[in-house]
Amino acid sequence: MPIDHPSFGTLDDDRVIIFDTTLRDGEQSPGFSMNLHEKLRMAEALTELGVDVMEAGFPIASQGDFEAVRAIAETIHGPVICGLARTGREDIARCAEAIRPAERKRIHTFVSTSPLHMKYKLRMEPEAVLEMSTKAVEFARGFTDDVEWSAEDGSRTEEDFLCRCVEAAIKAGATTINIPDTVGYALPEDLARIFIMLRERVPGADRVIFSTHNHNDLGLAVANTLAAIRAGVRQVECTINGIGERAGNASLEEAVMAIRTRHDAIPMKTGSTRRTSCAPASCWPPSPVSTCSPTRRSSAATPSRTRAASTRTAF
């Protein structure tokens, strides 16, 4: 059944949305923090590549991150520009202000839902987490029709509670539901089971895009991503060269080329096949004098970075 999405209109059943988080989760990889100029150059390269959604940063993290997201929203045309926010109203309002100039914009809000995270990270009871999550989505919808909700540590969340959270997020107005394998724990069959279960059990599941976000701690990020697609997911979250927190994320180029090459097994299509000769990260770090050079700029010549270390987050 085709999905009617505020940013993409009627989405074909075989269309996979490419959500790139190189500028947010990817930047948390050691040695890959970017300044404003570097973020803008990477954003331009990702636009040329043809990504559908670009997660430009975490605006509440620091003034530098806010300014980078705002600059990308002002100058980049084509992809949906997304900002990350926790469930607090201040987080969401700051994110909304950063992405406000974008032609198409998304607020991505997240909350921990696994027993371990709720007990030791949030120190909150499940009912309080459910209420906080609902209010966050409702508040975000006041700024944009395109709202993504993520269940941090979703792959280790109890199924009944995950269903309740997803149902509440959909009722509150979320248009994309993301279930991350935050700690890189899941196997491909785990991801397939979770998404099939949610699509079968949650009322309104047929009206939203389900998304997968996989970490590579066990070397399974791309395999998990492909398993999720085969289980009905229509958005994949990934980064250039798989960079990201700890062992990294699913590699954008590997996921896209797996879909393109093995169309017999995964009969889907993406819009991210415009550029294949030089991946944007192959000329890391970006330099104003070279568009594709393997030479690494010395740390002494690198301007200050945009991310505050105290607000690093991965899900």
C-alpha positions in Angstrom: 0.0 0.0 0.0 1.6 3.4 -1.0 2.4 5.8 1.8 1.4 9.4 1.6 4.3 11.3 3.2 4.5 15.1 3.8 8.0 15.4 2.3 7.8 12.8 -0.4 4.1 12.7 -1.4 2.9 9.3 -2.5 5.7 6.8 -1.9 5.9 3.8 -4.2 5.9 0.4 -2.5 9.4 -0.3 -3.8 11.0 3.1 -2.9 13.7 3.2 -0.2 14.5 6.5 1.4 18.2 7.2 2.0 18.7 9.0 5.3 22.3 10.1 5.6 23.6 10.9 9.1 27.3 11.5 8.2 27.0 15.1 9.5 25.6 14.0 12.9 26.3 10.4 13.9 29.2 10.1 11.5 30.9 13.1 13.0 31.1 11.3 16.3 33.7 8.9 14.9 37.2 9.7 16.3 39.0 12.1 14.0 36.0 13.0 11.9 34.6 16.0 13.7 33.9 18.9 11.3 34.0 22.6 11.4 31.4 24.8 9.6 33.2 25.0 6.3 33.8 21.2 6.2 30.1 20.5 7.1 28.9 22.7 4.2 31.3 21.0 1.7 30.1 17.6 2.9 26.5 18.7 2.7 27.1 19.8 -0.9 28.7 16.4 -1.8 25.8 14.5 -0.2 23.3 16.6 -2.2 25.2 15.7 -5.4 25.1 12.1 -4.3 21.3 12.3 -4.2 20.5 11.5 -0.5 16.8 11.9 0.3 17.2 13.1 3.9 20.3 14.8 5.4 20.6 14.8 9.2 22.7 18.0 9.5 23.4 17.9 13.2 22.2 18.2 16.8 21.4 21.9 17.2 21.1 21.9 21.0 24.6 20.3 21.4 26.5 23.6 20.9 26.3 27.0 19.3 28.6 25.7 16.6 26.4 22.8 15.8 23.3 25.1 15.7 25.1 27.4 13.3 26.2 24.6 11.0 22.6 23.2 10.8 21.2 26.6 10.2 23.8 27.3 7.4 23.0 24.0 5.7 19.3 24.7 6.0 19.8 28.1 4.3 22.1 26.9 1.5 21.3 23.3 0.6 18.5 22.6 -1.8 17.0 19.2 -2.6 17.3 16.9 0.4 15.0 17.1 3.4 17.1 18.9 6.1 16.8 17.1 9.4 17.9 18.1 12.9 18.1 15.8 16.0 16.4 16.6 19.3 15.8 14.9 22.5 12.2 15.0 23.9 12.6 18.3 25.9 10.7 21.3 24.6 13.9 23.4 24.6 15.7 20.8 22.5 12.9 20.6 20.0 12.4 24.4 19.7 16.2 24.9 19.2 16.1 22.2 16.4 13.1 23.9 14.8 14.8 27.2 14.7 17.9 25.8 13.2 16.1 24.0 10.3 13.5 26.8 9.8 15.0 28.2 6.5 15.0 24.8 4.8 12.8 24.1 1.8 11.8 20.8 3.3 12.5 20.2 7.0 12.3 17.4 9.6 12.6 17.2 13.3 14.0 13.9 14.6 13.2 13.3 18.2 14.3 10.2 20.2 13.9 8.6 23.6 15.3 5.5 25.2 12.8 2.6 25.5 14.8 -0.5 26.6 14.5 -1.6 30.3 18.2 -1.0 30.8 18.2 2.5 29.3 15.0 3.6 31.1 16.3 2.4 34.5 19.9 3.5 34.3 20.1 6.3 31.8 16.7 8.0 32.1 15.8 6.8 35.6 12.2 6.9 34.6 9.3 4.5 34.6 7.9 3.2 31.3 4.6 5.1 31.6 6.5 8.4 32.1 8.7 7.6 29.1 5.6 6.9 27.0 4.0 10.2 28.0 7.2 12.2 27.4 7.5 10.7 24.0 4.0 11.5 23.0 4.3 15.1 24.1 7.6 15.5 22.2 6.0 14.4 18.9 3.0 16.6 19.4 5.2 19.6 20.1 7.4 18.9 17.2 4.4 18.7 14.9 3.7 22.3 15.7 6.9 23.3 13.7 6.7 20.8 10.8 4.5 18.1 9.4 7.6 15.9 8.9 8.5 14.4 12.3 10.6 11.3 12.9 10.5 9.4 16.2 13.2 7.0 17.4 13.2 4.4 20.1 16.7 4.5 21.4 18.0 0.9 22.0 14.9 -0.3 20.2 16.3 -3.6 19.3 16.5 -4.5 23.1 13.1 -3.1 24.0 10.3 -5.3 25.2 7.9 -6.0 22.3 4.7 -5.0 24.0 6.1 -1.7 25.3 7.7 -1.0 21.9 4.3 -1.5 20.2 2.7 0.9 22.7 5.4 3.6 22.1 5.2 3.3 18.3 1.4 3.5 18.4 1.5 6.5 20.6 4.1 8.2 18.3 1.9 7.6 15.3 -1.2 8.9 17.0 0.8 12.0 18.1 1.7 12.8 14.5 5.0 11.0 13.7 5.4 10.3 10.0 8.6 8.2 10.3 9.3 5.5 13.0 12.9 4.6 13.5 13.9 1.5 15.5 17.7 1.7 16.0 20.1 -1.1 17.0 21.8 1.4 19.2 24.5 -0.9 20.7 25.1 -3.1 17.6 23.7 -6.1 19.4 21.0 -7.4 16.9 21.3 -10.1 14.3 19.6 -9.8 10.9 16.8 -12.2 12.0 16.2 -10.0 15.1 15.6 -6.9 13.0 13.3 -8.7 10.6 11.3 -10.1 13.4 10.9 -6.7 15.1 9.7 -4.9 12.0 7.4 -7.6 10.9 5.9 -7.7 14.4 5.4 -3.9 14.5 3.8 -3.7 11.1 1.4 -6.5 12.0 0.5 -5.3 15.5 0.5 -1.5 15.6 -2.6 0.3 14.4 -1.7 2.9 11.8 1.6 1.2 10.9 0.6 1.2 7.2 0.5 5.0 7.2 4.1 5.7 8.3 7.6 5.0 7.0 9.5 2.5 9.1 13.2 3.3 9.4 16.3 1.2 10.5 19.5 2.6 12.0 22.2 0.0 12.7 25.6 0.1 14.4 28.4 -2.1 13.3 29.8 -3.5 16.6 29.3 -7.0 15.4 30.1 -6.2 11.8 26.4 -6.6 10.9 25.2 -3.1 10.2 24.7 -3.5 6.5 23.3 -7.1 6.8 20.8 -5.8 9.4 19.9 -2.9 7.1 19.1 -5.3 4.2 17.2 -7.6 6.5 15.1 -4.7 7.7 14.3 -3.6 4.1 13.1 -7.1 3.3 10.9 -6.9 6.4 9.1 -3.8 5.1 11.4 -0.9 6.2 11.4 1.9 3.7 14.1 4.2 5.1 17.7 3.3 5.9 19.9 5.5 8.0 23.6 5.3 7.0 26.8 7.2 6.7 29.5 7.6 4.1 32.1 4.8 4.6 30.1 3.7 7.6 31.8 6.2 9.9 30.1 6.8 13.3 30.1 6.2 17.0 32.2 3.2 18.2 32.5 0.7 15.3 30.4 2.9 13.0 27.1 2.8 11.2 25.8 1.0 8.1 27.7 2.1 5.1 25.7 4.2 2.6 27.6 3.0 -0.5 27.4 -0.6 0.5 23.7 -0.6 1.3 22.8 1.3 -1.9 25.0 -0.9 -4.1 23.6 -4.1 -2.5 20.1 -3.0 -3.4 21.2 -2.0 -6.9 23.3 -5.1 -7.6 21.0 -7.7 -6.0 17.7 -6.4 -7.4 16.7 -10.1 -7.8 16.7 -10.6 -4.0 15.8 -7.0 -3.0 13.5 -5.6 -5.6 13.7 -2.0 -4.4 14.9 1.3 -5.8 16.7 4.4 -4.3 17.5 7.8 -5.6 21.1 7.8 -4.4 23.0 6.5 -7.5 24.0 9.8 -9.2 27.7 9.7 -8.3 29.9 6.6 -8.1 33.4 7.7 -9.1 34.5 9.5 -6.0 32.7 9.1 -2.6 32.5 12.4 -0.7 34.6 11.0 2.2 37.4 9.9 -0.1 38.9 13.4 0.1 38.7 13.6 4.0 39.0 16.1 5.5 37.4 18.6 3.1 39.9 21.2 1.8 39.0 24.5 0.0 41.9 23.9 -2.5 41.2 20.3 -3.6 38.0 18.4 -4.3 39.5 14.9 -4.2 42.9 14.7 -2.5 44.1 11.9 -0.3 46.3 14.4 1.6 45.2 14.8 5.3 45.2 18.4 6.6 47.3 18.7 9.8 45.4 19.1 13.0 47.1 22.5 13.6 45.4 23.9 10.5 42.0 22.6 11.4 39.5 25.3 12.8 37.4 24.6 15.9 34.8 21.9 15.7 31.1 22.2 16.0 30.2 19.5 18.5 30.3 19.8 22.3 31.7 16.6 23.7 29.2 16.5 26.6 26.3 16.0 24.3 27.5 13.2 22.1 24.7 10.7 21.4 24.3 7.6 19.3 21.2 5.5 18.8 
